[in-house]
Amino acid sequence: MSESDSTPSLEDKNKIPLYNQEQLDTLASTLYIKYQVEDNLTGGMNLYSVSITLTNHSSLTLGFCAGCSTSNQWSIYFSHLRMVEPNFLPMDPCVDLEYSGVRFSHVNGSIFKLSPLKSFQPLKCGESTKIKFNAQHYSASRSDILPNWYLHIDGTEPRLIKSTEGESLDFIGPFDTPKRYKRFDYTLTSGRRRYDIYQPFTPEVRFHRYLLASSSSSSQKDTQCELKPVIPTPHTIVIKDKSNCVDIFSEGWRICFPDSFFHREAEYLSEKTGILLEKGRLDSRNPEKVIAFTQEKVSSPDPALIESEAYRLEVDTTKQFVQISASTRAGAFYAVQTLLSLTSPQSSSSKNSSSPTISSCGNRLTIPSCTVHDAPRYSYRGMHVDISRNFQEKREILQLLDLMAAYKMNKFHFHLTDDEGWRLEIPGLEELTEVGSKRGHDLEENTCLLPLLGSGPFPHGLGCGYYSVEDYKEILRHANELHIEVIPEIDMPGHSHAAVRAMKVRYDRLMAKNKRKEAKQYLLSEPDLPAHSYAFSVQMLADNSMNPGLESTYAFVDKVIKELKEMHQEIQPLRVFHLGGDEVPYEAWDESPACLALVDSKKVDSMEDLMEYFVLRVAQQAYKHGLELGAWQDGIVVNKSEPYRRSKFANSKVSVYFWRNVWEKGQAYDAHKLANEGYEVILAPGTHFYFDHPHEPDPEERGLFWACRFVDTHKVFNFMPTNIMANADVKLTGEKLTKADLKAITESEDYTQLKKPENIKGLQGQIWTELVRTRQQFHEMICPRLIALAERAWHCASWEKQVADKRGKAQDEDWAKFAMTLGHKELKRMEAVDIPYHIPPPGARLSGDGHLEMLSCYPGLPLHYSVDQGNTWKVYESPVGLEAYHEILVRASSHNGRYHSRITKVDVKTYAESDEQGS
């Protein structure tokens, strides 16, 4: 052999070998990924452009393995909320970007795969490549991009790419230009332009917004007289003598209840206060230092209120006596919550409190002589929690129930199942949790679901978890003690990917044992029918819908209802079964032999009627079990038509949850249609009560924004339930709805006058958890918006009854008191039990003479500023001269200093310009 024959050619030197596990581990720990939203605007409403930059920091070369097939190359798996290259995917199996040397494939749902082509240029240590592609619609927030990307090669264990791991999201580039943080710019067929007018708030803009909740003539700390004594606001509260008070935490106080009827409520008060219980009739000769429960008829203070939950609370400071009167246990419980609220601290820090419950705080106040006569405006005051998309531990649910009880909320809508997870043990259907409660790198989904929503490749931790039967019963017991009804939702027929896959695994397991009949018993899909490539849900999932043509589907539903009833029976008998019914991709049934057979048999008139057939079948099953029915709006009003006739349901009550109300898109009148048809309507509008939306129109705020760009506490507080269209404020663009716009809506075919207002039964807030992965994120998205929701569900403000042109001032004054009460009192109650809450960044501006002025959204929260890039922070108390500095950082904090707002910058050079934006 000649010397030239033994020398490797340049081509041989550049050949990349198949990586082994150790090399894959090295690449995953050293590969840096940068994801950058480049342009939301050029593609109109349909497309935005993205770049992913790969930088190799390993001594290994990252490239295409010449000796391997395309399918055996290294691959990067990642979750993406928007369809990648939607002009090709998901209709095509993959799309090759030859200019970048990569292939994108859609696996299912939010999971995509990036792999190299032969044209991929090898990356040596320190080298980078930028991959540009398009995605569907727009992405205007950091939280849109999901973490925990991972590397995989067939035959090896997947490995998280370290640069994308965790919650820092440092691998995401800045949203620093309008084309990155604005959502769209396009022209309608009418010629009208739709342009996202939202700008991220500057500190100066916030300052002007927060002026509503502050007093320019006094310090924010000097606001005790402005606070609401109780939230939610009682119908009637009369303070008789502020100078003479009782201290129920002084020695010698007793809680007296004459019989067992109010025993649980008295025991609850004792647990929260440490005051001793004393069963038996009150000794009228010695009533001093007694809190007495009395069962008697308490009429509602207003005929429009819910009399069954009315109560009267009287504090007699002369006799040192507190009287709680109610005809029901719920009424007495709400009187207890009012008493606890009256004694909660307002100005002193509660950071040293070791109390375990929301209503038990240190540094109590004394109570003046007063009388409270109260009852709620709505019988349904609810909170919906999705624990399917990302699971939350039982502790967080119990804490949330405590918080709800403190603010007199009484319905807990428990979203237990969805595409991304089944979270409740069902005895006899073990696969639902063995497979459906876990996510990881199993592309066939035989052992777990796909690692959707950035949960990573391993079937434990993030994205995994479920409640055992005993866990669920513990939640029920706790809710029952707090007078909160648990309404379980098993979402169907759409949003059922976890269940569909789990029952397919069950089928395969039993068929392997030749147990054909048992295998088919609970099937939710036809086993030999492939998922249709065109039938994708809104969340890009194929194979996500139960098949309404299979009898086994209804056997499954019946089994689940039976097991739910059994879990509830001895604790809180199940009253309502919520079937979900939202966002069904009806195309999934188009080629189903079972569905076609239903139509051929004349049991269903047409394929378009399959949804109604399914809903009525499930409703009948619920009726057979003695249950009422719950459903989302689009489960009863399909394709913007009229609701199903209420007379078709045998159930005594059918509650429908109104959520789709984007003002200019129609369906805003569905609530009226449903109420007029005889359904009980729960108002849960996306524009005001979706707590998974951001608190601000800022790319650094967590949240989705399909219904509106942001939902802050102020917006929740301002909602007027008795006049839905009075809440129509802005379009998706951020433009104010004009009188002409509102006139056009009222003149549209969708217009429906509300004829049966008595069928509007209440309000509900929603937290969906696609973007909520941690305990802190969970609570911060809910709080303090939940408190404003409770205020509106319990109390009808006087300004709600005023005409639009005259309500503004009263509304602003009421908000100012509410915001101050949050800042000085209610948020401390949350800190005392370690419930995180969202802290908005402070408002800040520089006055003409160079003095820094700061305001908090919730007056009373501590404010800080820094002039050394955040190395040290100084407490802000009053305007301070800072004209010598070019950059000032500001933040707000919790009272105990554990949590802080986002840090924002006051640019000295541009403050005057920003002032003009906010004016």
Helices and strands as residue ranges (DSSP letters): H 3-6, H 10-13, H 21-30, E 31-39, E 47-56, G 70-72, E 75-79, E 94-97, E 102-108, E 111-116, E 128-136, G 142-144, E 150-152, E 159-160, G 162-164, H 178-181, E 185-187, E 193-195, H 203-210, G 211-213, G 224-226, E 236-246, E 254-257, G 260-262, H 263-273, E 276-279, E 290-295, G 307-309, E 311-316, E 321-326, H 329-342, E 367-374, E 380-386, H 394-406, E 411-415, E 417-418, E 421-422, H 431-434, G 452-454, H 469-481, E 485-492, H 497-512, H 516-520, H 551-569, E 576-580, G 586-589, H 593-600, G 607-609, H 610-624, E 628-632, H 633-636, G 646-648, E 654-658, G 663-665, H 670-677, E 680-683, H 686-689, H 713-717, G 724-727, H 739-746, G 757-759, E 760-767, H 775-782, H 785-794, G 798-801, H 804-821, I 822-826, H 827-831, E 843-846, E 851-855, E 863-866, E 874-876, E 880-881, E 887-892, E 904-907, G 908-910, H 911-918
